Amino acid sequence: MKSLLEISHLTVQVGTRFLLDGVSFQVPEWKITALVGGSGSGKTTIASSILGLLPSPLEITRGEVIFENKNLLLLDQEQMRLMRGGVIAMVFQEPLWAFDPLMTIGQQMDEVLAAHTDDNPKDRRHKIFASLSKVQLPSTMDIFNRYPHQLSGGQRQRAMIAQALVTNPKVIIADEPTSNLDVTLQAKIMDLFRQFRKEGMTQLLISHDLGMVAHLADEVIILKEGRVVESGPVSLVMKQPKQKYTQALMSLVP
């Protein structure tokens, strides 16, 4: 399998405390790779490191994040801005916090396209409606003109996914994309990610929901306290876990 994204010896510290300690793994092209672990295991820190969104005083002290033969950690702010949202997109856990409350969904999606493409306003509008339709949002014109707080939780989550898709990125990073949704909406979001995989989109899924990971992901990385304790194909790791920590996690799967 060809890897589109490779994390090598990634180490993140705050002072002398290690949040990530030499984390290494690969994200195969056209597959869904899941990062799994408890609170504080380093899942979101990895995503923030990839996207150049690591907050101060956290500091990357070692490692590489290789995407298409480029070390993203060596890019300047402008290069990283063009990469973030254009080539690598993020679906945040809580879209109500991620969206600007003072702008409509359409305005925010248009802003993303304007920053990452040379499309004219008419073409951008067409892409926005197509992206909203792709995530099965009804009445795209209505959603386009609404503010985030005017949408239901499920609609906001799908609008966030639509915004991530609108630039046709090569990788989507999804941080707990179904954690705040009911079972019916969770199933719909999972169906969307399966469809994206069929269409050739590479995905990095951050989740604590092992049941969802078992039904959705191809590869899984098990994290504990900032270290990789086990990794491999989902079917193998979840059926025949080698490490005691992984075995304990698997025992929680209904």
N, C-alpha and C positions, 0 to 999 in steps of 0.2 A: 504494500500500500504506500502510495506517495503521501508524504506529510506536507501540509500547507503551512502549518505553524509548528514551531519547535521551541519548547522552553528548556533551557539548559542551565543547570546549577543556579537557578534563581534564588537569591538570598536577599531578604528584606529585614531591616532592623529599625528599631526605635531605641536609640541609645545603645545599650549592650544587650537588649532583649531581641531575640530572633522571632519574627513573625513568619518568615519563610526561611527554611534552612536547606539550601542546595536542592531545590525542587527541579526535577527534570521529567519531561514527558513530551509526547508528540500528538498532534491533532491531525489525523488522516484526512485527506481531501475527500469531500462528498460523503462524509460520515458524521454521526452525532457522537461526540465524546463527552462524557459526563464527569464533572468534578464532584465528589461526594465526601462528606465529612461533617462532623458536628460543629457547633458554634465555636469560633476561634481556631478552626483548623487551617484557615488561610485561603479559602475558596475565593472570596471577594477580593482579597489582597492580590491574588494572581490576576484576576480580571482587570483590576485597576492598574497593575504594573504593565500589562499588555497594552492598554489604551493610553498610558501616560497620564493617568488620573490619580496617582498616588498622593494622598494628602500629606502635608508637612505635619509632624517631623519625621514621618516614615521615609526611609532612604534605601534604595537598592544599592547594596554594597558589593554584589558579585552577580555574574550570570549574563545570559543572553536571551533575547526573545527574537527568534529568526522567523521572518515572514518573507517568502519569495526571495531568499538569499540576502535579505537586509536585516541587520540588527536594529530593531525598533528603538532600543535603548540609546542608540547613538544619533537618532534624528533630532533636529532642532524643533522648536515649538511650532513653527509654521509647517514643516514637513509632517509633523505628527498630527496637526490639525487637519491636514488634507487626508491623511490616512484614516483618522478617527471619524466615523460616520459615513465616509465615502467607500472605503475598501473593507474596513472592519467596523461593524455596527454593533450597538449595544441595546439590549432589551432590559430595562431596569425592573427591579422587584416591585417598586411602587410608582407607577406612572404618574399619579397625582402629584408626587414630589418632583418628578423628572420634567414634566411639562411646565411651561411658563403659564401661570394662571391668567395673565393679562393678554394672551394671544389665543386666537382660535386654533383649532387643530390644523386647518388648512394653511393658516399663516405660518405655523411652525414647520410644517412639512415643506412649504415653499421656501422657507429660509434655508433648510437643509440642502435642497436641490440647488438653490442659487449659490451656495457656498462650494458645492462640489461638482457642478456641471456648468456648461455654457449654454444650456437650454434657454429659449425665450419663455416669457410668462405663459403663453398658450400651451407650449409643450410641457412645461412644468405642471400646469394644472391637469393636463391629460394624464401624466404619470401619477399624480397624487390620487386621482379618482380610480385609476387602475390598481394602485396599491391598496386603497381602502376596500375595493371590491375583492381583492385577492384574499383578504382576511375575513371575508364574508360579513362585512358590516352592511346593514341595510341602509337605504337612503343615503348614499354617499354625499350628496349635496348638503343634506341636513348635518351630517357628521362634520363635513368640511367647515361649516359655518358656526359650529358650536365651540364653546370654551370647555376645557377639561372637566370642570366641576359639574357641567351639565350632562355628562355622560355617566352611565352606570360603570361599576367596577370592571365588568367583562368587556364593555365597549372601550373603556380607556386602555385596557391591556391589549386589545386587538389594534387600537389606534397606535399604541406604542410600537407594536410589531410592524404595522404598516409604515410607520415613519422609518424604522430600521431598514425595511425592504426597499424604500422608494429610490435609493441610489443604486440598487442592484449590487450590494456588497458581495465580496467573496467569502467572508466569514461573519457569522452572527454569534455574539456572546449573549446568552440569556441567563440572567441572575434570578433564580427562583421564579420563573415566569408564571407559575400557576398557584403559588402559595396562598394568595388571598382570594381565590376563586372557589365557588362551590364545585361539586363533583361533575356536574353536567358541563360547566364551562371549562373545567380542567380537561375533560375529554376532547372538547372542541379545539382547545389550544394545542393539545398533543397531536391531533389530526393535522393541524396546520404545519407543525414541525416535521411530521412524517412526509407531508407533501413537499416541503422545501427540500428535504433530502432527495426525494425522487427527481427534483428539478436540478440537482447537482450542487446544492448549497452546503458548505461546510459549517458545522455548528458546534459550539462549546457550551454545554449546558451545566449550570451550577445548581445543585439541588441537594436537599437532605431527604427527599422523597424517594426511597429505594424502590418502591412499587412502580413509580413513574419511570425511573431509570431502567428497570427491568423490561418494561414494555416499549421503551422509546429509543434508548441509546444503543450504539454498536460497541463502543469502548468505554471503559470506566477507570477512573483514577481515584483511589481511596486515600484521603488525606487525614493525618492526625497531628495536631500541634505543629503545623508548618512543614511536615515531611510527608513524602509519598511512602505509604506502607505496603501498597499492593496495586497492581494495574494489569490490564489485559482486556480481552473480549468480555463483554457483559455475561454472555452465556457461560463462560468458564469461571470467572471470578465469583459470580453469584451462586453458581451451583457447587463449585469446589473451592471455596475460599481457603487460602493457606495460612493467613495470619490470624491470630486470636482476635485482634481488633475487628477485622473484616467479618470473622465468624460471629462476633457479638452483634455487629450491625445487621447481618443477614438474619439473625434470629428475631429481629424486630419486624421483618417483612411479613405482612399477613398472608 
